Amino acid sequence: MKAVILTGGAGTRLQAVSGGLPKPLMPLLGTPLLERTVALLRENGFDRLCLTLCYQPQAIRDRLGDGSSLGVHIEYRLESTPLGTAGAVRNCAGFVGRDPFLVMSGDSACDFDLRRLMEEHKEGVTIALASQAEPLPYGLVLTDRDGRVTGFLEKPSWERVVTDRVSTGIYALSPDILSYIPADRPCDFARDLFPRLLELGVPMRGVVMDGYWCDIGTPRAYYQCNLDALDGLYQLPGGQRPPRRVVPCRDRARLMRAMSEALAEFGADLTDGLTLSDSRGRAHLAPMADRSALVLEGDSAAVRRLEALAKKLEASLK
């Protein structure tokens, strides 16, 4: 599969700690974010990548080369003047071809199941959504019960907030979407293209993703992302450790009771925390000793299923 990574931004808000380094090359626990992103894409079946370049393009070229050392093939498209996020993707039309493809921001960290996003995509645009308790810095996406996009709110004030679901800047696109992007002026996905597609009735869906997502655009967010990786909230792509997740909660013993009751009929082993094994994988769940949270470890798919259940039960406990 093919993916376009947007890596042209200057990262102005991050320059207080970046020293002028391109934002996608900022290190996350010693490895540039962009290499983490490439590893995530490779693990999800994307082996042909196109990177859009504008700010310090040679630094990114020098770091990644043709991608062979990272197990992928990389091409580049250079913007002599900024084209906007959608315009930059249109500039990759020759790379995209005739099949659906993924668009991903080069300055956000996540561990989403991107293969699932492509499987969910049928036509038009499919937007990866994340739930955020503090959604003001992001673009909010309104959907109906079937996931169809009904509206957008770009960085609203609290008085206008009607959802916690935000766009992550990760999209599955059908190639015909490129024809809606103007060639004679800059065009941004959130500000320009998506509202126009909504007016024209182009199919657009939102899919709520499980897992971690963080835009590292500010120093505070950047440092928090590193801490989240240390704490296991962000499962670093390309790592050799088994998948590990941390689920914060108000009462870890009470949540463990709810999990044990919910999984008893599925043969969960309760002799050492909670262990669940079936044909789809194995996962272990136990309370953390130093704070009110549960830690999950095991096979990726099994860990994600238990994480989703833990979050659902935590929200239902009063």
Beta strands, then each sheet from edge to edge (+ up, - down):
strand 1: 2-6
strand 2: 27-28
strand 3: 31-32
strand 4: 48-53
strand 5: 73-78
strand 6: 101-105
strand 7: 108-110
strand 8: 125-131
strand 9: 139-143
strand 10: 149-154
strand 11: 165-173
strand 12: 204-208
strand 13: 213-215
strand 14: 244-248
strand 15: 274-278
strand 16: 281-287
strand 17: 293-298
sheet 1: 5+ 4+ 1+ 6+ 11- 8+ 12+
sheet 2: 2+ 3-
sheet 3: 7+ 13-
sheet 4: 9+ 10-
sheet 5: 14+ 17- 16+ 15-
end
